[in-house]
């Protein structure tokens, strides 16, 4: 599902065309409550999965969406494209293809300067509704990840399990209508059991630790208008390799003109990645809801 550079203008134009169409997505949810497309394919924030599902489907509807995300820092670039489907506001299935572009120091003939990873995800809503319940919506999710080539993970950074791994997470999300002087507020907390090094792009486990760690993740946003959301995210990271894997954080703004598209930009601070310090940069993501 890799998009060639020459096709980017066509892809962006196709997504943007949704802005001129009548609403196609389900009418069962309020605008913006479907969240965004997370960099690993799940519905949620950019860095953190939410308990909400990836679509506007109500309990008698289904939904489908496509997304594309790019993150550019000083030494690295991560692109992620994928699809997600929601079924009756109960189950979400997702797929993402990640391409991690490497600096020259980590490349070889095998990787060709890139690390590719496939992620298959599933999420189940266990309880509640993020808007209408008195308590947060609660969901459980799984993300299974597999590298196309494990050379860097195995031979360069020394990951314990280099080819594939699985993350499990539990997320709670709540929307508070009219909470801050009439503005709507959304927050999300998640606990993730993981062995992944840099989302799994550098394999799983390492010389420091080979067992699962429980990492905490969170998001906070304010709907400053019906179509604009500003907020921040924080994601804890394990340090299995002894390379000082820092926690991730961002500050984001999202534009959601209707239930067919959202556009998000963020300034991300990814800290140190594989020994390269101070990796900060721009995150841009587009999601289109196709049914």
Secondary structure, DSSP 8 states (H G I E B T S, - for coil): ----GGGHHHHHHHHHGGGGS---S-SSS-TTTT-EE-TTSSEESSSSB-SS-SS---TT-EEEEEEEEEEEESS-EEEEEEEEEEETTTEEEEEEEEEEE--GGG--TTTTTEEEEEEEEEEEEEE--TTTSSS-EEEEEEEEEEES--HIIIIIS--SB-SEEEEEEEEEEEEEEEEETTEEEEEEEEEEEE-BSGGGTT-B--SS--S-EEEEEEEEEEEEETTEEEEEEEE-----SSS----EEEEEEEEEEETTEEEEEEEEE---BTTB---EEEEEEEEEE--
